[in-house]
Amino acid sequence: MINARRIVLVLAAIAAAAALAGCGESDQVIVYQQGKYQGKPDTRPWDNAPGTDGTYTTSKWNKGDKSSWESALRTRSQNQNEYVRIGD
C-alpha cells in the first residue's frame, strides 16, 4: 500500500513547485526613445503579392504595380455591390 505520508509529501512538493513557478517571470518594459518609431514599418499594399493558393483570394494583381492593384480593388468592390449583382 502507498503510504499516506508519502502522498502528502508529493502533493506538498507539487504545490511548492507550482507556487515558485511564477517567481521566474521578468518585467517586460519597452524603452521609449523620443521621436523614434519602434514598431514594424508599413509597406504599401500593392507591394505585397496576392494570395498564391487561391483559397481566400479572388483578386489578381502584379506585385509592385499600383494600377493593377487599384483595378483589382475596384473589381472586388463591384462584385460586392448588391445592385450590380442583381442586375438593376
C-alpha positions as CSV (number, residue, x, y, z in Angstrom):
1,M,0.0,0.0,0.0
2,I,1.1,3.5,-0.6
3,N,1.9,5.4,2.5
4,A,-0.4,8.4,3.2
5,R,2.6,10.3,4.4
6,R,4.3,9.9,1.0
7,I,1.2,11.2,-0.8
8,V,1.1,14.3,1.4
9,L,4.8,14.9,0.7
10,V,4.3,14.5,-3.0
11,L,1.3,16.9,-3.0
12,A,3.3,19.4,-0.9
13,A,6.2,19.2,-3.4
14,I,3.9,19.8,-6.3
15,A,2.2,22.7,-4.5
16,A,5.6,24.3,-3.8
17,A,6.8,23.9,-7.4
18,A,3.6,25.5,-8.6
19,A,3.9,28.4,-6.2
20,L,7.5,29.0,-7.2
21,A,6.8,28.8,-11.0
22,G,5.6,32.4,-11.2
23,C,8.7,33.8,-9.5
24,G,10.9,33.5,-12.6
25,E,8.9,35.9,-14.7
26,S,10.8,39.1,-15.6
27,D,9.4,42.5,-16.3
28,Q,8.7,43.3,-20.0
29,V,9.2,47.1,-20.3
30,I,9.7,49.0,-23.6
31,V,12.3,51.7,-23.5
32,Y,10.8,54.6,-25.4
33,Q,13.0,56.9,-27.4
34,Q,11.6,60.3,-28.2
35,G,10.9,60.8,-31.9
36,K,11.7,57.2,-32.9
37,Y,9.0,54.8,-34.2
38,Q,9.8,51.4,-32.7
39,G,7.1,49.3,-34.5
40,K,7.1,47.4,-37.7
41,P,7.3,49.7,-40.7
42,D,4.3,49.5,-43.0
43,T,4.6,48.6,-46.6
44,R,2.4,49.8,-49.5
45,P,-0.5,47.4,-50.2
46,W,0.4,46.8,-53.8
47,D,4.0,45.7,-52.8
48,N,2.5,42.5,-51.4
49,A,1.9,39.6,-53.6
50,P,-1.7,38.4,-54.0
51,G,-2.7,35.1,-52.3
52,T,-1.0,32.3,-54.2
53,D,-3.1,29.4,-53.0
54,G,-6.4,30.9,-54.3
55,T,-8.3,29.7,-51.3
56,Y,-9.2,33.1,-49.9
57,T,-8.2,35.4,-52.7
58,T,-10.0,36.1,-55.8
59,S,-8.1,39.3,-56.7
60,K,-5.2,39.2,-59.0
61,W,-2.6,41.9,-59.4
62,N,1.0,42.2,-60.2
63,K,3.3,42.8,-57.2
64,G,4.5,46.3,-57.1
65,D,2.0,47.6,-59.7
66,K,-0.2,50.2,-58.2
67,S,-2.6,50.5,-61.1
68,S,-3.3,46.7,-61.3
69,W,-3.9,46.7,-57.5
70,E,-6.4,49.5,-57.8
71,S,-8.1,47.7,-60.7
72,A,-8.4,44.5,-58.6
73,L,-9.8,46.5,-55.7
74,R,-12.4,48.2,-58.0
75,T,-13.4,44.8,-59.4
76,R,-13.7,43.3,-55.9
77,S,-15.9,46.1,-54.7
78,Q,-18.1,45.9,-57.7
79,N,-18.6,42.1,-57.1
80,Q,-19.7,43.0,-53.6
81,N,-22.2,45.6,-54.8
82,E,-25.7,44.1,-54.5
83,Y,-27.2,46.5,-57.1
84,V,-24.7,45.3,-59.7
85,R,-25.1,41.6,-58.7
86,I,-28.9,41.5,-59.1
87,G,-28.7,43.3,-62.5
88,D,-30.6,46.5,-61.6
